[in-house]
Amino acid sequence: MAGARLFTGDALLDGHGLLVEDGRILDLLPAGAAVEAEVVRLPEDSLLAPGFIDAQVNGAGGVLFNDSPTVESALAIAAALRRSGTVGLLPTLITDERGRTEQATRAALAASALPGSGVLGVHLEGPFLSPERPGVHEPRFIRHPDDADIGFLTGAAAGSPDARVLVTLAPERVSDEALARLSAGGVILSAGHSAAGLERVGEAAGLGLRGVTHLFNAMPPIVNRAPGLALAGMQDPRLWCGVIADGVHVHPALLRLTLAAKPPGRVFLVTDAMPPVGTDATSFTLYGRTIHRRDGRLETEDGTLAGADIDMIGAVRNAMGLLGVTLEEALRMASLYPAAFLGLEDRYGRLAPGHRAALVLLGPGLEVLGTWV
């Protein structure tokens, strides 16, 4: 692949091509290097970069994973978002009944085993959340984890070692023993929809908590005498923070402050996408309630946000325009950093020998020209 400027995940590179075989990157070669291979010519004003990784996708292309937690739905969501540069994602099930949660887990993991699916595992956002901070989640499904839950989740993670099982939970609602068992069993833990205090989040991080889900949303605001999850996410260097950079969920100034506070690489973009993304739909149904698409917002009749109306290339543009980060850092926030959070940085997020040739081709206006999974 030659002709385009390259972003390796570390730096922009001119005058080089990418040597690919069987979906893997073999080498980065200077232009004109002698090699016996078919040459794919790319536009000279384009940029070839690592494809985007999205750890939180409720739906897209008219499909809601909660409505249809099947292999086919997971594949349809991945296909819809591929057009906006996403090469890998976690279909996300928000709080639901036990049977549907288990069905969704099995379906997403089965989809992840299919070559070229773009499905990397599953994200279960709930049901182990705080009833004080449900957001749009259905309170009647919120509960504590039991032994059966822990056994199912650790079994799912062990049974699909190349995939990822991510669970968003409220640390104050889950025992130390349960946190430790889940983490030791290969489940990635992220705090969200939580009223936990600073101390409890720190304790949970010591037991394996790895991240914070959609920082600032569905958690108490920062209070000077009672710091909670939001401040814990900002100041604890052990924790990655996923952020929704749509200009709606969080004021850009808070996200700029977060970037200044966190160590490099610990803040990554998520979409929290819902079915209207990639379509011209003006509404959809969640838990029997109508969710309206209005002026870049997805909201219930009473104004409660219900996911986001953004894709990953839109989040990249916003990271540059609203947060003031460089093109290179915005691309890392959409690829290398989420890959690292998921423990997939040896496969995704860089143009480097041995990595997957999971790529996005961008035009001069950051429009997506092509995607390879």
C-alpha positions as CSV (number, residue, x, y, z in Angstrom):
1,M,0.0,0.0,0.0
2,A,1.7,3.2,-1.2
3,G,1.1,6.8,-2.0
4,A,-0.5,8.0,1.2
5,R,1.1,9.6,4.2
6,L,1.3,7.1,7.1
7,F,0.5,7.6,10.8
8,T,2.2,4.8,12.6
9,G,0.6,5.3,16.0
10,D,3.7,7.2,17.1
11,A,4.4,9.7,14.3
12,L,3.5,10.9,10.8
13,L,5.6,9.3,8.1
14,D,6.1,10.5,4.5
15,G,7.6,8.6,1.6
16,H,6.8,5.1,2.9
17,G,4.6,2.3,2.0
18,L,3.0,-0.5,4.0
19,L,3.8,-4.2,3.2
20,V,0.8,-6.4,4.1
21,E,0.3,-10.1,3.8
22,D,-2.7,-12.2,5.0
23,G,-4.1,-9.4,7.1
24,R,-0.8,-8.7,8.9
25,I,1.7,-5.9,8.6
26,L,5.1,-7.2,7.5
27,D,7.0,-4.0,7.2
28,L,7.1,-0.3,6.6
29,L,9.2,0.4,3.5
30,P,10.7,3.5,1.9
31,A,9.0,4.5,-1.3
32,G,10.5,2.7,-4.3
33,A,11.9,-0.1,-2.3
34,A,12.3,-3.3,-4.3
35,V,9.7,-5.8,-3.3
36,E,7.7,-8.5,-5.1
37,A,4.2,-7.6,-4.2
38,E,1.0,-6.2,-5.7
39,V,1.0,-2.4,-5.2
40,V,-2.2,-0.7,-4.0
41,R,-2.0,2.9,-4.9
42,L,-3.6,5.3,-2.5
43,P,-4.4,9.0,-3.0
44,E,-1.4,11.2,-2.4
45,D,-3.4,13.6,-0.2
46,S,-4.7,10.8,2.0
47,L,-3.6,9.5,5.4
48,L,-3.4,5.8,6.3
49,A,-3.7,5.2,10.0
50,P,-4.5,2.5,12.5
51,G,-8.3,1.8,12.5
52,F,-10.5,2.9,15.3
53,I,-11.3,0.8,18.4
54,D,-14.6,1.5,20.2
55,A,-15.2,-0.1,23.6
56,Q,-18.8,1.1,24.0
57,V,-21.3,0.6,21.2
58,N,-24.9,0.0,22.0
59,G,-26.0,0.0,18.4
60,A,-25.7,1.5,15.0
61,G,-27.2,1.2,11.5
62,G,-30.7,0.8,12.9
63,V,-29.7,-2.1,15.2
64,L,-29.9,-2.1,19.0
65,F,-28.0,-4.9,20.7
66,N,-30.4,-5.0,23.6
67,D,-33.3,-5.6,21.2
68,S,-31.5,-8.4,19.3
69,P,-28.5,-9.8,21.2
70,T,-27.5,-12.1,18.3
71,V,-24.4,-12.8,16.2
72,E,-26.1,-11.3,13.3
73,S,-26.8,-8.0,15.2
74,A,-23.2,-7.8,16.4
75,L,-22.0,-8.2,12.8
76,A,-24.5,-5.6,11.5
77,I,-23.4,-3.0,14.1
78,A,-19.8,-3.6,13.2
79,A,-20.5,-3.3,9.5
80,A,-22.4,-0.1,10.0
81,L,-19.6,1.6,11.9
82,R,-16.9,0.3,9.6
83,R,-17.9,3.1,7.2
84,S,-16.8,5.6,9.8
85,G,-13.4,4.0,10.4
86,T,-14.0,1.6,13.2
87,V,-12.2,-1.7,12.7
88,G,-12.9,-3.2,16.2
89,L,-15.6,-2.8,18.7
90,L,-17.4,-4.2,21.7
91,P,-21.1,-4.6,21.2
92,T,-22.6,-3.2,24.4
93,L,-25.6,-4.5,26.3
94,I,-27.0,-2.1,28.8
95,T,-28.7,-3.4,32.0
96,D,-31.1,-6.2,31.2
97,E,-32.4,-9.4,32.6
98,R,-30.0,-12.3,33.3
99,G,-31.1,-14.4,30.4
100,R,-30.6,-11.7,27.9
101,T,-27.3,-10.7,29.4
102,E,-26.0,-14.2,29.0
103,Q,-27.4,-14.5,25.4
104,A,-25.7,-11.2,24.4
105,T,-22.4,-12.4,25.9
106,R,-22.4,-15.7,24.0
107,A,-23.5,-14.0,20.7
108,A,-20.8,-11.3,20.8
109,L,-18.1,-13.8,21.7
110,A,-19.3,-16.1,18.9
111,A,-19.1,-13.1,16.5
112,S,-15.6,-12.2,17.7
113,A,-14.4,-15.7,16.5
114,L,-15.4,-15.0,12.9
115,P,-12.5,-13.8,10.7
116,G,-12.8,-10.1,9.8
117,S,-15.9,-9.5,11.9
118,G,-14.5,-6.5,13.7
119,V,-16.1,-7.7,16.9
120,L,-13.6,-7.9,19.7
121,G,-15.8,-9.3,22.5
122,V,-18.6,-7.8,24.6
123,H,-19.2,-4.9,27.0
124,L,-21.8,-5.5,29.6
125,E,-22.8,-2.1,31.0
126,G,-24.6,-3.4,34.0
127,P,-26.6,-4.8,35.7
128,F,-24.3,-4.4,38.7
129,L,-24.9,-0.6,38.9
130,S,-26.0,1.9,41.5
131,P,-29.7,2.6,41.6
132,E,-28.8,6.1,42.6
133,R,-27.2,6.7,39.2
134,P,-29.1,4.6,36.6
135,G,-29.2,7.1,33.8
136,V,-31.4,5.7,31.2
137,H,-30.9,2.1,32.5
138,E,-34.0,0.2,33.7
139,P,-33.8,0.3,37.6
140,R,-35.7,-3.0,38.0
141,F,-32.9,-4.9,36.4
142,I,-30.1,-3.4,38.5
143,R,-28.8,-5.9,41.1
144,H,-25.7,-7.2,42.9
145,P,-23.6,-10.0,41.3
146,D,-23.9,-13.5,42.7
147,D,-21.8,-16.6,42.4
148,A,-23.6,-17.6,39.2
149,D,-22.8,-14.3,37.6
150,I,-19.2,-14.5,38.5
151,G,-18.9,-18.1,37.3
152,F,-20.6,-17.2,34.0
153,L,-18.4,-14.1,33.3
154,T,-15.1,-15.7,34.2
155,G,-16.1,-18.8,32.2
156,A,-16.9,-16.6,29.2
157,A,-13.6,-14.8,29.4
158,A,-11.6,-18.1,29.8
159,G,-13.5,-19.7,26.9
160,S,-12.6,-16.9,24.5
161,P,-9.1,-15.8,25.4
162,D,-8.6,-13.8,22.2
163,A,-11.8,-11.8,22.9
164,R,-12.5,-9.3,25.7
165,V,-15.2,-9.4,28.3
166,L,-15.7,-5.9,29.7
167,V,-18.1,-5.2,32.6
168,T,-19.1,-1.8,33.8
169,L,-20.1,-1.9,37.5
170,A,-20.5,0.3,40.6
171,P,-17.6,-0.6,42.9
172,E,-19.6,0.3,46.0
173,R,-22.2,-2.4,45.0
174,V,-19.7,-5.2,44.5
175,S,-17.7,-6.9,47.2
176,D,-14.0,-7.1,47.4
177,E,-14.1,-10.8,46.8
178,A,-16.3,-10.5,43.7
179,L,-14.0,-7.8,42.2
180,A,-10.9,-9.9,42.8
181,R,-12.5,-13.0,41.4
182,L,-13.8,-11.3,38.3
183,S,-10.4,-9.6,37.6
184,A,-8.4,-12.7,38.3
185,G,-10.8,-14.6,35.9
186,G,-9.9,-12.3,33.0
187,V,-12.9,-9.9,33.1
188,I,-12.0,-6.3,32.5
189,L,-13.6,-4.1,35.1
190,S,-14.7,-0.5,34.6
191,A,-16.5,1.8,37.1
192,G,-19.7,3.5,35.9
193,H,-23.2,4.4,36.9
194,S,-21.8,4.7,40.4
195,A,-22.0,6.9,43.5
196,A,-18.7,5.5,44.9
197,G,-16.4,7.7,46.9
198,L,-12.8,8.4,46.2
199,E,-11.6,5.8,48.7
200,R,-13.8,3.0,47.4
201,V,-12.6,3.6,43.8
202,G,-9.0,3.4,45.0
203,E,-9.7,0.1,46.9
204,A,-11.4,-1.3,43.7
205,A,-8.4,-0.3,41.6
206,G,-6.2,-2.3,43.9
207,L,-8.5,-5.3,43.3
208,G,-8.3,-5.1,39.5
209,L,-10.6,-2.2,38.5
210,R,-9.1,-0.9,35.2
211,G,-11.1,2.0,34.0
212,V,-14.0,4.4,34.2
213,T,-16.9,4.3,31.8
214,H,-18.0,7.6,30.1
215,L,-16.2,9.8,32.7
216,F,-18.5,12.4,34.3
217,N,-21.7,10.8,33.1
218,A,-23.9,8.8,35.5
219,M,-21.8,9.7,38.5
220,P,-21.8,12.6,41.1
221,P,-20.2,15.8,40.0
222,I,-16.9,16.7,41.6
223,V,-17.5,18.1,45.1
224,N,-14.7,19.7,47.1
225,R,-15.4,17.8,50.3
226,A,-16.8,14.6,48.9
227,P,-14.7,13.6,45.9
228,G,-16.1,10.6,44.1
229,L,-15.7,8.6,40.9
230,A,-15.2,11.5,38.6
231,L,-12.2,12.8,40.5
232,A,-10.9,9.3,41.2
233,G,-10.8,8.7,37.4
234,M,-9.0,11.9,36.8
235,Q,-6.3,11.6,39.5
236,D,-5.7,7.8,39.8
237,P,-2.9,6.9,37.3
238,R,-4.0,3.3,37.3
239,L,-7.3,4.0,35.7
240,W,-8.1,4.5,32.0
241,C,-11.0,6.8,31.3
242,G,-13.4,6.5,28.4
243,V,-15.0,9.8,27.3
244,I,-17.8,10.8,25.0
245,A,-16.5,13.8,23.0
246,D,-19.8,14.8,21.4
247,G,-20.0,18.3,23.0
248,V,-23.2,17.2,24.7
249,H,-22.4,14.6,27.4
250,V,-19.5,16.6,28.9
251,H,-18.4,20.2,28.6
252,P,-15.2,20.3,26.6
253,A,-13.4,22.3,29.4
254,L,-13.8,19.3,31.7
255,L,-12.3,17.0,29.1
256,R,-9.4,19.3,28.6
257,L,-8.8,19.3,32.3
258,T,-8.9,15.5,32.3
259,L,-6.3,15.3,29.6
260,A,-4.1,17.6,31.5
261,A,-4.5,15.6,34.7
262,K,-4.1,12.1,33.4
263,P,-0.8,10.4,32.3
264,P,-0.4,10.2,28.6
265,G,-2.5,7.4,27.0
266,R,-5.0,7.0,29.8
267,V,-7.9,8.9,28.1
268,F,-9.6,7.3,25.1
269,L,-12.6,8.0,23.0
270,V,-15.8,6.0,23.0
271,T,-19.0,6.7,21.0
272,D,-21.7,5.2,23.2
273,A,-23.5,4.9,19.8
274,M,-27.1,4.0,19.4
275,P,-29.2,2.7,16.5
276,P,-29.7,6.0,14.7
277,V,-25.9,6.4,14.1
278,G,-25.3,5.7,10.4
279,T,-29.0,6.3,9.5
280,D,-31.4,9.2,9.0
281,A,-33.8,7.8,11.7
282,T,-35.3,10.4,14.1
283,S,-36.2,8.1,16.9
284,F,-35.9,4.6,18.3
285,T,-37.3,2.6,21.2
286,L,-35.4,1.6,24.4
287,Y,-37.1,-0.3,27.2
288,G,-40.4,0.5,25.5
289,R,-39.7,4.3,25.7
290,T,-39.3,6.5,22.6
291,I,-35.8,8.1,22.3
292,H,-35.8,11.2,20.2
293,R,-32.9,12.4,18.0
294,R,-32.7,16.1,18.4
295,D,-29.9,18.5,17.5
296,G,-27.1,16.0,18.1
297,R,-28.7,14.5,21.2
298,L,-30.5,11.3,21.9
299,E,-32.9,11.8,24.8
300,T,-36.1,10.6,26.4
301,E,-39.2,12.8,26.7
302,D,-37.9,14.2,30.0
303,G,-34.5,15.1,28.5
304,T,-32.5,12.1,29.9
305,L,-29.6,11.3,27.6
306,A,-29.8,7.9,26.1
307,G,-26.5,7.1,24.4
308,A,-24.8,9.3,21.8
309,D,-25.4,10.4,18.2
310,I,-21.8,10.2,17.1
311,D,-19.4,7.9,15.3
312,M,-15.7,7.5,15.9
313,I,-14.5,9.8,13.1
314,G,-16.8,12.5,14.5
315,A,-15.2,11.9,17.9
316,V,-11.8,12.3,16.4
317,R,-12.8,15.6,14.8
318,N,-14.2,16.8,18.1
319,A,-11.1,15.9,20.0
320,M,-9.2,18.2,17.7
321,G,-11.8,21.0,17.5
322,L,-13.2,21.0,21.0
323,L,-10.3,19.7,23.1
324,G,-7.5,21.1,21.1
325,V,-5.4,18.0,20.7
326,T,-3.2,17.3,17.7
327,L,-4.3,15.1,14.8
328,E,-1.8,12.5,16.0
329,E,-3.1,12.5,19.6
330,A,-6.8,12.4,18.4
331,L,-6.0,9.3,16.3
332,R,-4.2,7.7,19.3
333,M,-7.3,8.4,21.5
334,A,-9.4,6.5,18.9
335,S,-7.0,3.6,18.3
336,L,-3.9,2.9,20.4
337,Y,-5.3,4.0,23.7
338,P,-8.5,2.0,23.7
339,A,-6.5,-1.0,22.4
340,A,-4.2,-0.6,25.4
341,F,-7.1,-0.4,27.8
342,L,-8.4,-3.7,26.4
343,G,-5.0,-5.3,26.4
344,L,-4.9,-5.5,22.6
345,E,-2.1,-3.0,21.9
346,D,0.0,-5.9,20.5
347,R,-2.5,-6.2,17.6
348,Y,-4.1,-2.9,17.1
349,G,-3.3,0.8,17.3
350,R,0.0,0.9,15.4
351,L,1.4,0.4,11.9
352,A,4.1,-2.0,13.0
353,P,5.3,-5.4,11.9
354,G,3.2,-8.2,13.4
355,H,0.2,-6.0,14.0
356,R,-3.1,-6.6,12.2
357,A,-3.6,-4.6,9.0
358,A,-6.7,-3.0,10.6
359,L,-6.6,0.4,8.9
360,V,-8.5,3.5,8.1
361,L,-7.8,5.8,5.1
362,L,-8.6,9.4,5.7
363,G,-9.0,12.3,3.2
364,P,-7.7,15.8,3.7
365,G,-10.9,16.8,5.5
366,L,-10.7,13.7,7.8
367,E,-13.4,12.0,5.8
368,V,-13.2,8.2,5.7
369,L,-12.2,7.0,2.3
370,G,-11.7,3.3,3.2
371,T,-11.4,0.8,6.0
372,W,-9.6,-2.5,6.2
373,V,-10.4,-5.0,9.0
